[in-house]
Amino acid sequence: MGETKVSIVKTTQNPGYAEIYEAVKKALDMIGGIGDIIRTGDLVLINPSWVAPPVEREAGCITIPEVPRAIADLVKDLGARPVIAESSAVGVNTEKVIEASGYRDLREMGYEVINLKKTPYVNMPTENGKIFDTVECWELVQQADVIISVPKLKTHDQTEMTCAIKNLKGLLTDKWKRLEHQEGLFESVIDLLTALKPKLAVVDAIVCQEGIGPVFGRPVEMDLILAGKDLVAVDSTCAQLIGYDPSETLLTVNAAARGLGVINPEEIEIIGEPLDSVKRRFLRAIEDDPVQVEDFHLIHGEVTCTGCRNTVMSALIDMRNADQLEFLSGVWVLTGGALLPDGVSRENVVTVGKCMPKESRTERHVKGCPPNNAYVVKAIIGDRAAVKRMYADDTLDKTES
């Protein structure tokens, strides 16, 4: 068995802070502690997931505050300065996430809880970036001596799974988050990984989310904390935990291909709970509530990846939730180089994604790899109605700037 270690610790149902602290400490002790990566005086950025305000405390949407709090307390014990910092999704007010989730309570207790969207930004260089030579992050991110990713484990409507690697996207500016979608999410997130060089991941898998994550999926109680110093190995293990082969989660595959960590399960030593005793197959985004509308046609081409498949499905579910399915009638959506059927007017066709050949793109083309759900909805609806964004405060026009 290889030296790469990932720990799995079981909690009881609905654990309180004291139990979560002990679970986090145990998980870290199992992988050798954190004294080798954190020194006295270090600035340690603890990065939870704050994608959007949760509908309730534990809906499996964001990292619950007790997990980063436990890490912060352990960091303080080493004489370092812990800062809990994140920026929410594009168009989402981060302060509303902090208010709705319990992180405001941490502020009042004296913890540093930082809304990165209110801080200055800088450009950070990547290492042999495939999409970007630099990424636009926040000044605090650049100043940090150590970055710790503290994700919530969820399925995802574009990347199959979101965990330690994908979570780092919250350390980008909104402008750069959009740009990554436009230019190629599955490689640009790995460019970001090379720039940030996080040294640890602690996964909140107490209540996870399956189906159409990362916001509107179905809560799944797992009662687990995982930890590891190799984010690729952590994500590989979490993929198996929720029923994927690691080869199905492209961010993990691409990170391993660049030599950024270990993906092969045979080279990862799992300590604590045996994986087979705690794993459970999660409902995947593409399997969750397909939308059936008369005279609506969705055609995926041969090169369509899960990014565009899941994005389109998620966009359709957004339309269903917004009571806008009426606008699907008569519309054709094509992805991945799918050919336009004979006799169909191009005016009725929405083409999606970077893999559509330029000559096949219609006036209603949605660019991106994969594009944002909201832009797919906009292309379908056109000027017939406003796009109802499901968890963002800003309009689509505002977030375009």
C-alpha positions as CSV (number, residue, x, y, z in Angstrom):
1,M,0.0,0.0,0.0
2,G,1.3,3.5,-0.9
3,E,2.1,6.3,1.6
4,T,-0.8,8.5,0.5
5,K,-3.3,8.4,3.3
6,V,-6.9,9.3,3.5
7,S,-8.8,9.0,6.8
8,I,-12.5,8.3,7.3
9,V,-14.1,9.0,10.7
10,K,-17.7,8.2,11.6
11,T,-19.8,10.5,13.7
12,T,-23.2,10.0,15.3
13,Q,-26.3,11.4,13.8
14,N,-26.6,15.2,14.0
15,P,-23.3,15.6,15.9
16,G,-22.7,18.7,18.0
17,Y,-19.5,20.8,18.0
18,A,-17.6,18.8,20.6
19,E,-18.1,15.6,18.6
20,I,-17.3,17.2,15.3
21,Y,-14.1,18.7,16.8
22,E,-13.0,15.2,18.0
23,A,-13.9,13.7,14.6
24,V,-11.8,16.3,12.8
25,K,-8.9,15.9,15.2
26,K,-9.0,12.1,14.9
27,A,-9.1,12.3,11.1
28,L,-6.1,14.6,11.1
29,D,-4.2,12.5,13.7
30,M,-4.7,9.5,11.5
31,I,-2.9,11.1,8.6
32,G,0.0,12.3,10.7
33,G,-1.3,15.5,12.2
34,I,-0.8,18.9,10.7
35,G,2.4,20.0,12.5
36,D,4.3,19.2,9.3
37,I,2.4,21.7,7.2
38,I,1.6,24.5,9.6
39,R,4.2,26.5,11.5
40,T,3.9,29.1,14.3
41,G,2.9,32.5,12.8
42,D,1.5,31.0,9.5
43,L,-1.6,32.6,7.9
44,V,-3.9,29.6,7.3
45,L,-6.8,30.1,4.9
46,I,-9.6,27.6,5.7
47,N,-11.8,27.4,2.6
48,P,-15.4,26.0,3.2
49,S,-18.1,25.8,0.5
50,W,-20.5,28.8,0.5
51,V,-22.1,28.3,-2.9
52,A,-25.5,29.8,-1.9
53,P,-27.7,30.4,1.2
54,P,-28.9,27.0,2.5
55,V,-32.7,26.5,2.7
56,E,-32.1,25.0,6.1
57,R,-29.1,24.4,8.4
58,E,-28.3,21.0,7.0
59,A,-29.6,20.6,3.5
60,G,-26.2,19.3,2.2
61,C,-25.6,22.6,0.4
62,I,-22.7,24.2,2.2
63,T,-20.0,23.2,4.6
64,I,-21.5,23.5,8.1
65,P,-19.6,26.0,10.3
66,E,-18.6,23.4,13.0
67,V,-16.1,21.7,10.6
68,P,-13.9,24.8,9.8
69,R,-14.3,26.0,13.4
70,A,-12.7,22.7,14.5
71,I,-9.9,23.2,12.1
72,A,-9.4,26.8,13.2
73,D,-9.1,25.7,16.8
74,L,-6.5,23.1,15.9
75,V,-4.6,25.7,13.9
76,K,-4.6,28.1,16.8
77,D,-3.1,25.4,19.0
78,L,-0.1,25.4,16.7
79,G,0.4,29.2,17.1
80,A,-0.9,30.0,13.6
81,R,-3.6,32.4,12.5
82,P,-6.7,30.7,11.0
83,V,-8.9,32.7,8.7
84,I,-12.2,31.1,7.4
85,A,-12.7,32.7,3.9
86,E,-14.7,32.0,0.8
87,S,-16.7,33.7,-2.0
88,S,-20.1,32.4,-3.0
89,A,-21.3,31.6,-6.5
90,V,-21.6,34.2,-9.2
91,G,-24.4,36.7,-8.4
92,V,-24.8,35.4,-4.9
93,N,-24.4,37.7,-1.9
94,T,-21.8,36.0,0.3
95,E,-23.0,37.9,3.4
96,K,-26.4,36.3,3.0
97,V,-24.7,32.9,3.1
98,I,-22.8,33.9,6.2
99,E,-26.0,35.2,7.9
100,A,-28.1,32.1,7.0
101,S,-25.7,29.4,7.8
102,G,-24.3,30.0,11.3
103,Y,-21.0,31.6,10.2
104,R,-22.1,34.9,11.7
105,D,-22.1,33.2,15.0
106,L,-18.5,32.3,14.5
107,R,-17.7,35.9,13.8
108,E,-19.4,36.9,17.1
109,M,-17.3,34.3,18.9
110,G,-14.1,36.0,17.6
111,Y,-13.2,33.8,14.6
112,E,-12.0,35.6,11.5
113,V,-14.8,34.9,8.9
114,I,-14.0,36.7,5.7
115,N,-16.3,37.5,2.7
116,L,-13.7,37.5,0.0
117,K,-15.9,39.5,-2.4
118,K,-15.3,42.5,-0.1
119,T,-11.5,42.2,-0.4
120,P,-8.9,43.2,-3.1
121,Y,-8.0,40.8,-5.8
122,V,-4.7,39.9,-7.5
123,N,-3.4,37.8,-10.3
124,M,-1.6,34.6,-9.3
125,P,0.6,32.6,-11.8
126,T,-0.3,29.0,-12.6
127,E,2.3,26.3,-13.2
128,N,2.2,25.1,-16.8
129,G,-1.4,26.1,-17.1
130,K,-3.4,24.5,-19.9
131,I,-6.0,27.3,-20.1
132,F,-4.6,30.2,-18.1
133,D,-1.1,31.4,-17.3
134,T,-2.6,33.4,-14.4
135,V,-5.8,33.3,-12.3
136,E,-7.6,36.2,-10.7
137,C,-7.9,35.4,-7.0
138,W,-8.2,37.4,-3.8
139,E,-5.2,39.1,-2.1
140,L,-5.8,37.1,1.1
141,V,-5.4,33.9,-1.0
142,Q,-2.1,35.0,-2.2
143,Q,-1.0,36.0,1.3
144,A,-1.9,32.7,2.9
145,D,1.0,30.4,3.9
146,V,-1.3,27.4,3.9
147,I,-4.7,26.7,2.2
148,I,-7.0,24.1,3.5
149,S,-10.0,23.0,1.3
150,V,-13.0,22.2,3.4
151,P,-15.7,21.1,1.0
152,K,-19.2,19.6,1.4
153,L,-19.4,16.3,-0.5
154,K,-22.1,16.6,-3.2
155,T,-23.0,15.4,-6.7
156,H,-22.8,18.3,-9.2
157,D,-24.8,19.2,-12.2
158,Q,-21.7,19.9,-14.4
159,T,-18.8,18.0,-12.9
160,E,-20.5,14.8,-11.6
161,M,-19.0,15.4,-8.1
162,T,-17.8,18.5,-6.2
163,C,-15.3,18.0,-3.5
164,A,-11.8,19.2,-2.4
165,I,-10.6,20.3,-5.9
166,K,-13.7,21.9,-7.2
167,N,-14.3,23.7,-3.9
168,L,-11.2,25.8,-4.6
169,K,-13.2,27.7,-7.3
170,G,-14.6,29.8,-4.5
171,L,-11.2,31.4,-4.2
172,L,-11.6,33.0,-7.6
173,T,-13.3,36.3,-8.4
174,D,-16.7,36.2,-10.0
175,K,-15.2,37.4,-13.3
176,W,-12.8,34.5,-13.3
177,K,-15.4,31.9,-12.3
178,R,-17.4,32.9,-15.4
179,L,-14.2,32.9,-17.6
180,E,-13.3,29.3,-16.4
181,H,-16.7,28.1,-17.7
182,Q,-16.3,29.9,-21.0
183,E,-12.8,28.6,-21.7
184,G,-12.9,25.1,-20.2
185,L,-13.8,24.2,-16.6
186,F,-12.3,20.8,-16.5
187,E,-8.7,22.0,-17.1
188,S,-8.9,25.6,-15.8
189,V,-9.9,24.3,-12.3
190,I,-6.7,22.3,-12.4
191,D,-4.8,25.4,-13.4
192,L,-6.1,26.9,-10.3
193,L,-5.0,24.0,-8.2
194,T,-1.4,24.5,-9.5
195,A,-1.5,28.1,-8.5
196,L,-2.9,27.6,-5.0
197,K,-1.1,24.4,-3.9
198,P,-3.4,23.5,-1.0
199,K,-1.8,21.3,1.6
200,L,-4.8,19.7,3.2
201,A,-8.5,18.8,2.6
202,V,-11.0,18.1,5.3
203,V,-14.4,16.9,3.9
204,D,-17.7,17.6,5.5
205,A,-19.6,14.4,4.6
206,I,-22.0,14.5,7.6
207,V,-25.0,15.3,5.4
208,C,-24.2,15.3,1.7
209,Q,-26.2,15.9,-1.4
210,E,-27.2,13.7,-4.3
211,G,-29.0,14.4,-7.6
212,I,-29.1,17.9,-9.0
213,G,-26.3,19.4,-6.8
214,P,-24.7,21.6,-5.8
215,V,-27.7,23.5,-4.4
216,F,-31.0,21.8,-5.1
217,G,-30.0,18.2,-4.6
218,R,-31.4,15.7,-2.1
219,P,-29.8,15.5,1.4
220,V,-28.1,12.3,2.2
221,E,-26.9,11.5,5.7
222,M,-23.5,9.9,5.8
223,D,-22.1,11.1,9.2
224,L,-18.5,11.1,8.0
225,I,-15.4,13.3,8.1
226,L,-12.6,12.6,5.7
227,A,-9.1,14.1,5.6
228,G,-6.0,13.9,3.5
229,K,-3.0,15.9,2.4
230,D,-3.3,14.9,-1.3
231,L,-6.5,16.5,-2.7
232,V,-6.5,14.1,-5.7
233,A,-6.4,11.1,-3.4
234,V,-9.2,12.6,-1.2
235,D,-11.4,13.2,-4.2
236,S,-10.6,9.7,-5.6
237,T,-11.7,8.3,-2.3
238,C,-14.9,10.4,-2.1
239,A,-15.8,9.4,-5.6
240,Q,-15.7,5.8,-4.6
241,L,-17.6,6.7,-1.4
242,I,-20.6,7.9,-3.4
243,G,-20.5,5.2,-6.1
244,Y,-18.3,6.5,-8.9
245,D,-15.1,5.0,-10.3
246,P,-12.5,7.8,-9.9
247,S,-12.1,7.6,-13.7
248,E,-15.6,9.1,-14.1
249,T,-14.8,12.3,-12.2
250,L,-12.9,14.3,-14.8
251,L,-11.4,17.0,-12.5
252,T,-9.7,14.2,-10.5
253,V,-8.5,12.5,-13.7
254,N,-7.0,15.7,-15.1
255,A,-5.3,16.6,-11.8
256,A,-3.7,13.2,-11.6
257,A,-2.6,13.4,-15.2
258,R,-0.7,16.5,-14.4
259,G,1.1,14.8,-11.5
260,L,-0.8,16.7,-8.8
261,G,-1.7,13.7,-6.7
262,V,-2.7,10.0,-6.6
263,I,-5.9,8.7,-8.1
264,N,-5.3,5.0,-8.2
265,P,-7.2,3.4,-5.2
266,E,-4.5,0.8,-4.9
267,E,-1.9,3.5,-4.1
268,I,-4.1,5.1,-1.4
269,E,-4.1,3.9,2.2
270,I,-7.5,4.4,3.8
271,I,-7.4,4.7,7.6
272,G,-10.3,4.5,9.9
273,E,-13.7,3.3,8.7
274,P,-13.4,0.7,5.8
275,L,-14.6,2.3,2.6
276,D,-16.9,-0.7,1.8
277,S,-18.7,-0.3,5.2
278,V,-19.7,3.3,4.6
279,K,-20.0,3.8,0.9
280,R,-23.4,4.4,-0.8
281,R,-24.3,5.0,-4.4
282,F,-25.6,8.5,-4.9
283,L,-28.2,9.5,-7.4
284,R,-26.4,11.3,-10.2
285,A,-27.4,14.6,-11.6
286,I,-28.3,13.2,-15.0
287,E,-30.6,10.6,-13.3
288,D,-32.6,13.2,-11.2
289,D,-36.1,14.1,-12.4
290,P,-35.9,14.3,-16.2
291,V,-38.2,16.8,-17.8
292,Q,-40.7,15.6,-20.4
293,V,-42.3,18.3,-22.6
294,E,-44.3,17.7,-25.8
295,D,-42.5,19.0,-29.0
296,F,-39.2,19.6,-27.1
297,H,-36.2,17.9,-28.5
298,L,-32.8,17.3,-26.9
299,I,-30.0,15.7,-29.0
300,H,-26.6,15.0,-27.7
301,G,-23.8,14.5,-30.2
302,E,-21.1,11.8,-30.0
303,V,-18.6,14.0,-28.2
304,T,-21.0,15.4,-25.6
305,C,-19.4,15.0,-22.2
306,T,-21.2,14.9,-18.8
307,G,-20.6,18.7,-18.4
308,C,-23.0,19.6,-21.2
309,R,-25.4,16.7,-20.5
310,N,-25.8,17.7,-16.9
311,T,-25.8,21.4,-17.5
312,V,-28.7,21.1,-20.0
313,M,-30.6,18.8,-17.6
314,S,-30.1,21.2,-14.7
315,A,-31.2,24.1,-16.9
316,L,-34.4,22.3,-17.7
317,I,-35.1,21.6,-14.1
318,D,-34.5,25.3,-13.3
319,M,-37.2,26.1,-15.9
320,R,-39.5,23.5,-14.3
321,N,-38.9,25.0,-10.8
322,A,-39.6,28.5,-12.2
323,D,-42.8,27.4,-14.0
324,Q,-41.3,28.1,-17.4
325,L,-41.6,24.8,-19.2
326,E,-44.1,26.3,-21.6
327,F,-41.1,27.9,-23.4
328,L,-39.7,24.6,-24.4
329,S,-42.3,23.7,-26.9
330,G,-41.0,23.8,-30.5
331,V,-37.3,24.1,-29.3
332,W,-34.5,21.8,-30.3
333,V,-31.3,21.8,-28.1
334,L,-28.2,20.3,-29.7
335,T,-24.8,19.6,-28.0
336,G,-21.5,17.9,-28.8
337,G,-21.6,18.3,-32.6
338,A,-25.1,16.9,-33.0
339,L,-26.4,17.4,-36.5
340,L,-29.5,19.6,-37.2
341,P,-32.3,17.3,-38.3
342,D,-33.7,17.9,-41.8
343,G,-36.6,20.3,-42.1
344,V,-36.0,22.1,-38.8
345,S,-35.5,25.8,-38.9
346,R,-32.3,27.1,-37.4
347,E,-34.4,29.8,-35.6
348,N,-35.8,27.0,-33.4
349,V,-32.4,25.5,-32.5
350,V,-30.3,26.2,-29.4
351,T,-26.7,25.0,-29.8
352,V,-24.7,24.5,-26.6
353,G,-21.0,24.2,-25.7
354,K,-17.6,24.6,-27.0
355,C,-17.7,21.3,-28.9
356,M,-20.3,22.5,-31.4
357,P,-18.5,23.3,-34.7
358,K,-18.7,27.0,-35.5
359,E,-20.5,26.3,-38.8
360,S,-23.2,24.4,-36.9
361,R,-23.8,27.1,-34.2
362,T,-27.1,29.0,-34.5
363,E,-27.9,32.5,-33.5
364,R,-29.0,31.0,-30.2
365,H,-25.7,29.4,-29.4
366,V,-24.5,29.2,-25.8
367,K,-20.8,29.3,-25.4
368,G,-18.8,27.6,-22.6
369,C,-17.3,24.4,-21.5
370,P,-19.7,23.8,-19.9
371,P,-21.8,26.9,-19.9
372,N,-23.6,28.3,-16.9
373,N,-27.2,26.9,-16.6
374,A,-28.7,30.4,-16.7
375,Y,-27.4,31.1,-20.1
376,V,-28.9,27.9,-21.5
377,V,-32.2,29.0,-20.1
378,K,-31.8,32.4,-21.6
379,A,-31.1,31.0,-25.0
380,I,-34.2,28.9,-24.8
381,I,-36.5,31.6,-23.5
382,G,-35.1,34.5,-25.5
383,D,-37.0,37.7,-25.0
384,R,-40.3,36.0,-24.1
385,A,-39.6,36.2,-20.3
386,A,-36.9,37.0,-17.8
387,V,-34.6,34.2,-16.6
388,K,-35.5,33.4,-13.0
389,R,-32.2,32.8,-11.3
390,M,-32.7,30.2,-8.6
391,Y,-30.3,31.4,-5.9
392,A,-28.6,34.5,-7.2
393,D,-29.6,38.0,-6.2
394,D,-28.3,39.7,-9.4
395,T,-30.1,39.5,-12.7
396,L,-28.4,37.7,-15.6
397,D,-27.5,41.0,-17.2
398,K,-25.7,42.2,-14.0
399,T,-23.6,39.1,-13.7
400,E,-22.6,39.3,-17.3
401,S,-20.5,42.4,-16.7
